[in-house]
Amino acid sequence: MKNERRSAPRINISVPVRWEGVLSQQTATVTSLSETGCFVLTGGKVEPKELIRLEIELPGQEALYFWSEVVDEAYEIGFAVRFTSSEEDDQARLAAYVKANSQPRAD
């Protein structure tokens, strides 16, 4: 079994995101989301530990803004980030959204 590094439950999702890093500024799609991070599906170039600004557009809500650190990069596919800072309101709205859209685990 693969060693799970994630500290928070994730939901599968497909929502627009704008991201800005040192080398690029692009629009893309978030495909996996948790209270602590997400995966950005994009062909843009990032470096490990790079600081990225994200603007995530959840359905029916104002955009959420997060500063994030790149924790994994899949060349030409996308990258995973860990959220490092955000406004309290954005963090609370994200937590509520993830909780409302999480599937209970079948043990």
Secondary structure by P-SEA (a helix, b strand, c coil): cccccccbbbbbbbbbbbbbcccbbbbbbbcccccccccccccccccccbbbbbbcccccccbbbbbccccccccccccccccccccaaaaaaaaaaaaaacccccc
